[in-house]
Amino acid sequence: MRWTAEQVLALAPDAASRKAGSKLGAAGPWSGAGCSAVGAVWGLCKGSGSKPYQTVVDTAGPAYKCTCPSRKFPCKHALGLLLLWAADAAAVPAGADAPDWAEKWLESRGARAEARQRKDEAKPADEEAARRRAAARAARVTAGAEELEQRLADLVRGGMAAAEHAGYGLWEETARRMVDAQAPGLAGRVRELGAIPGSGPGWPMRLLEESALTHLLDRAWLGIDRLPEPLAATVRTRVGLPASARGPAVRDRWLVLAQYDTSDGKLTTRRIWLYGRESGRTALLLSFGAAGRAPDLALAVGVVLDAELVRYPGAGQLRAELGERFAAPVPGDAPPPGGSVGEALAAYGLALRDDPWLDSWPVTLRDVVPVPAAEGWQLADADGGAALPVTGSAVARPGLWRLAAVSGGAPVTVFGECGHRGFTPLAAWSPDAPGTVPLT
């Protein structure tokens, strides 16, 4: 089945690519377009040169190949081809044979995947060397945690209000020392602490709260040998130690709920939320890209994958690794079963029991209405029982207005992240229109 235009545009790396790709979503510049039953789409796009651009997409990845010079993935030609495929079956007919240039790329993708699998299976495991490296890194992290404890003690001793006058330099120096200690998770928390002083009314209380959570993480690491293994695994992840997905693979029909990117200037992190139709589980896929480059993994919002996922260790951890896929993605219509605002808050509270450092928890709200409030917006239960404030970052994005348009004042189903700052809507479903509406 073909995707919707919204699902295609959700793959765009930025707003400029969405705009440029939309202009190429008509049949005019395209020739030789077609698609196969296994999810390949190809076509020739007329450009400014004498030769058209050869564009091919493997929707099962998805993965993209284009002869244009763009360094964005997907480029505007790939987006335009997918938009044409989604909207005009006559312009991109099914069942045609792929041209040689497209077939060669598709075959090379399969060959590379098989080679990677053989290499991983043949790679010997030097367990003793791995243990030595892990022990050395743990010692460095411990030294960093002890130093950070001293920094937090100095902060409390000097008073929270004095932190505004100290400037950001001391925080950045401490963060760099945590990086040297190979504890990037602690470094990230230190930088967040440094951004709080002077950030608006009530900042001393926010600084105290976040300092307490950082202190809790420090103490958890320093006493990690006494923690139960699920919580210990969570602490290792929060500190920043690498972990591998392990455990039994879970095959399901996974609905892609949302996809969005965040960047710290050096690294782009892509988060993809999935929901298992049979298992009822929610899972998070993470993909990373260097600054200026989109992460490799991209999934169209609203499609359903028949695939296996392998979970990462840790109490309350939802992160998983995408494994084998058994079929091309197909569009999905029905949202996950949702609950009320009160049930969403209860779910977040239970998750905090397993991971006290959680900023938010994925939930689906059923029968809620977006309404303006005195400060920002809220998602209110249709029966008026309770409401959740929309986070400030979400209020500033166009997705909120898309949600208001989908609702039109009527109850809708909304998936998003519920946390101590409020609710961030990421996708919506209306009883009057099929399909998933991305809000990112």
C-alpha positions in Angstrom: 0.0 0.0 0.0 1.1 3.5 -0.7 1.9 6.1 1.9 0.1 9.4 2.5 1.7 12.8 1.8 1.9 13.5 5.5 3.9 10.3 6.0 6.3 11.2 3.2 6.9 14.8 4.4 7.6 13.5 7.9 10.8 12.0 6.5 12.1 15.4 5.4 15.3 16.5 7.2 14.2 20.1 7.4 11.5 22.6 6.5 13.4 23.7 3.3 13.5 20.1 2.1 9.7 19.8 2.7 9.0 22.9 0.7 11.4 21.9 -2.2 10.1 18.3 -2.3 6.5 19.4 -2.4 7.2 21.4 -5.6 8.5 18.2 -7.2 5.5 16.1 -6.2 3.7 16.6 -9.5 4.2 14.5 -12.7 5.7 17.3 -14.7 9.4 16.9 -14.1 9.3 13.1 -13.9 9.7 10.3 -16.4 10.3 6.6 -16.3 8.8 6.3 -12.9 7.6 3.1 -11.4 7.4 0.9 -8.3 7.7 -2.7 -7.3 5.8 -5.0 -5.0 8.7 -5.1 -2.6 8.7 -1.4 -1.9 11.1 0.1 -4.5 10.2 3.4 -6.2 12.2 5.0 -9.0 12.1 7.8 -11.5 14.0 10.3 -13.6 13.7 14.0 -12.6 14.5 16.7 -15.0 16.9 19.2 -13.6 18.9 22.1 -14.8 21.5 19.9 -16.6 21.3 17.9 -19.7 20.8 14.6 -17.9 17.9 13.9 -15.5 18.6 12.9 -11.9 18.2 9.2 -11.3 16.3 8.8 -8.1 15.4 5.5 -6.3 13.9 4.8 -2.9 13.7 1.6 -1.0 10.6 2.2 1.2 11.3 -0.9 3.3 14.3 1.0 4.7 13.6 3.6 3.9 16.8 4.3 2.0 17.5 6.7 -0.8 19.8 7.1 -3.8 19.9 10.1 -6.1 22.5 11.4 -8.6 21.9 15.0 -7.5 24.7 16.8 -5.5 22.6 17.3 -2.4 24.0 16.0 0.9 20.6 15.8 2.5 18.9 12.5 3.1 16.3 12.3 1.7 16.9 15.0 -0.9 14.1 17.0 -2.5 14.0 14.6 -5.5 13.4 11.6 -3.3 10.7 13.4 -1.4 9.1 14.6 -4.6 9.2 11.1 -6.1 7.6 9.7 -2.9 4.9 12.4 -3.0 4.1 11.6 -6.6 4.0 7.9 -5.7 1.6 8.6 -2.8 -0.7 10.8 -4.9 -0.8 9.5 -8.4 -0.8 5.8 -9.1 -0.9 6.4 -12.9 2.3 8.5 -12.8 4.1 5.8 -10.8 2.7 2.5 -12.0 3.2 -0.7 -10.0 4.5 -3.9 -11.5 7.1 -2.4 -13.8 10.7 -3.7 -14.1 13.2 -1.5 -12.4 15.8 0.1 -14.8 19.4 -1.2 -14.6 20.7 1.7 -12.5 17.9 1.3 -9.9 18.3 -2.5 -9.9 22.0 -2.3 -9.3 21.6 -0.1 -6.3 18.8 -2.3 -4.8 20.9 -5.4 -5.3 24.0 -3.7 -3.7 21.9 -2.8 -0.6 21.0 -6.4 -0.2 24.5 -7.6 -0.6 25.9 -5.1 1.9 23.3 -6.1 4.5 24.2 -9.7 4.1 27.9 -8.9 4.3 27.4 -6.9 7.6 25.4 -9.8 9.0 28.2 -12.3 8.2 30.8 -10.0 9.6 28.9 -9.6 12.9 28.4 -13.4 13.2 32.1 -14.1 12.5 33.5 -11.4 14.8 35.3 -13.0 17.8 34.5 -11.8 21.2 37.5 -11.0 23.5 35.6 -11.0 26.8 38.6 -10.5 29.0 39.8 -7.4 27.1 36.3 -6.1 27.2 36.1 -6.5 31.0 39.4 -4.7 31.4 38.2 -1.8 29.3 34.9 -1.6 31.2 36.7 -1.7 34.6 39.1 1.1 33.5 36.2 3.3 32.3 34.2 2.6 35.5 37.1 3.9 37.5 37.3 7.1 35.5 33.5 7.6 35.8 33.8 7.1 39.6 36.4 9.8 39.8 34.3 12.1 37.8 31.2 11.4 40.0 33.2 12.1 43.1 34.4 15.4 41.7 30.8 16.4 40.7 29.6 15.6 44.2 32.1 18.2 45.5 30.9 20.7 42.9 27.3 20.2 44.0 28.3 20.5 47.7 30.0 23.8 46.9 26.9 25.0 45.1 24.6 24.3 48.1 27.1 25.7 50.6 27.3 29.0 48.6 23.6 29.3 48.1 21.6 28.9 44.9 21.2 32.6 44.4 25.0 33.0 44.1 25.0 30.7 41.1 23.7 33.5 38.8 26.9 35.6 39.5 29.3 32.7 38.9 28.6 32.6 35.2 28.4 29.6 32.8 32.2 29.1 32.5 32.5 27.1 35.7 29.7 24.8 34.6 31.3 24.2 31.2 34.6 23.4 32.8 32.9 20.9 35.0 31.1 19.4 32.0 34.4 19.0 30.1 35.9 17.2 33.1 32.9 14.8 33.0 33.6 14.2 29.3 37.3 13.5 30.2 35.9 11.0 32.8 34.0 9.3 30.0 30.7 10.1 31.6 28.8 12.0 28.9 25.5 11.6 30.7 26.8 13.5 33.7 28.3 16.1 31.4 24.9 16.7 29.8 23.3 17.1 33.2 26.0 19.6 34.2 25.3 21.7 31.1 21.6 21.7 31.8 22.3 22.9 35.4 24.5 25.7 34.0 21.6 26.9 31.8 19.2 27.3 34.7 20.6 30.4 36.6 18.9 33.5 35.5 16.5 31.6 33.2 13.3 33.2 34.5 11.2 33.4 37.7 11.7 30.5 40.1 15.1 29.5 38.7 16.7 28.9 42.1 14.0 26.3 42.9 14.5 24.6 39.5 18.3 24.6 40.0 17.8 23.0 43.4 15.5 20.3 42.0 17.8 19.4 39.1 20.9 19.5 41.4 19.1 17.0 43.7 18.5 14.6 40.8 22.1 14.9 39.7 23.2 14.2 43.2 20.9 11.1 43.2 22.5 9.9 40.0 26.0 10.4 41.5 25.2 8.5 44.6 23.5 5.7 42.6 26.7 5.3 40.5 28.9 5.3 43.6 26.8 2.6 45.1 25.9 0.7 42.0 27.1 -2.6 43.3 24.3 -2.5 45.9 21.5 -1.8 43.4 19.3 -4.4 41.8 20.5 -5.2 38.2 17.6 -3.5 36.4 18.1 -0.2 38.2 21.9 -0.6 37.9 21.5 -0.9 34.1 19.4 2.3 34.1 22.1 4.1 36.1 24.8 3.0 33.7 22.7 4.3 30.8 22.0 7.7 32.5 25.7 8.1 33.3 26.4 7.6 29.6 27.9 4.1 29.4 27.2 2.3 26.2 24.8 -0.6 26.2 23.8 -3.2 23.7 20.3 -4.5 22.9 19.9 -8.0 24.3 17.2 -10.4 25.1 14.6 -12.2 23.0 13.5 -10.5 19.8 9.8 -9.4 19.9 8.1 -9.7 16.5 5.0 -7.6 16.1 3.2 -5.2 13.8 4.7 -2.0 14.9 2.8 1.3 14.3 5.2 4.3 13.8 3.7 6.9 16.1 6.1 9.7 15.8 9.6 10.8 14.6 11.5 13.9 15.6 15.1 15.2 15.8 16.9 17.2 18.4 20.4 18.6 18.2 23.1 19.9 20.6 25.2 21.4 17.8 27.5 18.4 17.6 25.1 15.5 17.4 21.6 15.1 15.9 19.5 12.5 17.8 16.4 11.1 16.1 13.7 9.6 18.3 11.1 7.2 16.7 8.2 6.0 18.8 6.6 2.6 17.9 3.5 0.8 19.3 3.1 -3.0 19.0 -0.4 -4.0 17.8 -0.3 -7.5 19.3 2.0 -7.0 22.3 0.6 -3.6 23.4 4.2 -2.4 24.0 5.6 1.0 23.3 9.2 1.2 22.1 11.8 3.9 21.3 14.3 3.7 18.5 17.3 6.1 18.6 19.5 7.0 15.6 22.3 9.5 15.6 24.0 11.7 13.0 26.9 14.1 13.0 26.2 17.8 13.0 24.7 18.8 9.7 23.8 15.3 8.7 20.5 13.5 9.3 20.6 10.2 11.1 20.4 7.1 8.9 17.2 5.6 10.3 14.0 7.2 9.1 10.5 5.7 9.3 7.3 7.2 7.9 4.8 8.2 10.6 1.6 6.2 10.4 3.0 3.1 8.7 3.0 -0.4 10.3 6.1 -2.5 10.2 6.1 -6.3 10.5 9.5 -6.5 12.3 11.4 -7.7 15.3 12.7 -5.4 18.1 15.3 -6.2 20.7 15.1 -4.3 24.0 17.9 -2.5 25.7 18.5 -3.4 29.4 17.3 -1.2 32.3 14.3 -0.7 34.6 11.6 1.0 32.7 13.7 1.4 29.6 11.7 1.5 26.3 14.7 1.8 24.0 15.0 -1.0 21.4 16.9 -1.9 18.3 15.2 -2.6 15.1 15.9 -6.1 13.8 14.7 -8.1 10.9 11.8 -6.8 8.8 9.5 -9.3 7.2 7.5 -7.2 4.8 7.3 -3.8 3.3 5.6 -1.1 5.5 1.9 -0.6 5.1 -0.3 2.3 6.2 -2.0 2.0 9.6 -5.2 3.8 10.6 -6.2 3.0 14.2 -4.4 4.7 17.1 -3.2 2.9 20.2 -5.8 2.5 23.0 -5.7 5.6 25.0 -6.7 6.8 28.4 -7.6 9.9 30.4 -5.4 12.7 31.6 -5.5 11.1 35.1 -4.3 7.8 33.7 -1.5 9.5 31.8 -0.2 11.1 35.0 -0.4 7.8 36.8 1.6 6.1 34.1 4.3 8.8 34.3 4.4 8.4 38.1 4.8 4.6 37.9 7.6 5.1 35.4 9.4 7.4 37.8 9.5 4.6 40.3 11.8 2.7 38.0 13.7 5.6 36.5 13.7 8.8 38.7 15.6 10.7 36.0 12.8 10.4 33.4 11.8 13.7 31.9 8.7 12.3 30.2 6.8 9.1 29.4 5.0 8.2 26.2 1.2 8.1 26.6 -1.9 8.2 24.4 -4.7 10.5 25.5 -8.2 9.5 24.4 -11.1 12.0 23.8 -9.2 15.2 24.6 -9.8 18.7 23.3 -7.0 21.2 22.7 -8.0 24.5 24.4 -6.3 27.8 25.0 -5.5 28.6 28.6 -4.4 31.7 30.5 -0.8 30.7 29.7 -0.4 28.6 26.6 -2.6 25.6 25.8 -4.1 22.6 27.5 -5.3 19.2 26.5 -8.6 18.7 28.4 -10.6 15.6 28.9 -13.8 15.9 26.9 -15.9 15.4 30.1 -14.0 18.3 31.7 -12.5 16.1 34.4 -8.9 17.2 34.1 -6.4 18.8 31.8 -2.7 18.7 31.0 -0.7 21.9 30.0 1.1 21.7 26.7 4.8 22.2 27.1 6.2 25.6 26.1 8.4 24.1 23.4 5.3 22.5 21.8 3.3 25.7 21.9 6.0 27.4 19.8 5.8 24.8 17.0 3.3 24.7 14.1 2.2 21.2 15.1 -0.1 22.6 17.8 -2.1 24.6 15.2 -2.3 21.4 13.1 -3.7 19.6 16.2 -6.2 22.4 16.7 -7.3 22.2 13.1 -7.7 18.4 13.3 -9.8 18.7 16.4 -11.9 21.7 15.4 -13.2 21.8 19.0 -14.1 18.1 19.0 -12.5 15.3 21.0 -9.4 13.6 19.3 -6.9 11.0 20.3 -3.3 12.3 20.8 0.0 10.5 21.4 2.8 12.4 23.0 5.2 12.6 25.9 3.9 13.4 29.4 6.3 14.8 31.9 6.9 17.3 34.7 6.9 20.2 32.2 3.6 19.2 30.7 2.5 17.3 27.6 4.2 17.4 24.2 1.8 16.2 21.4 3.5 14.2 18.7 0.6 12.6 16.7 -3.1 12.8 16.5 -6.1 10.8 15.2 -9.6 12.2 14.4 -12.7 10.0 14.1 -13.6 12.0 11.0 -10.4 11.3 9.1 -8.4 8.1 8.7 -4.7 7.9 9.3 -2.1 9.4 11.6 -1.5 13.2 11.6 2.2 14.0 12.5 2.5 17.0 14.8 6.3 17.3 14.7 
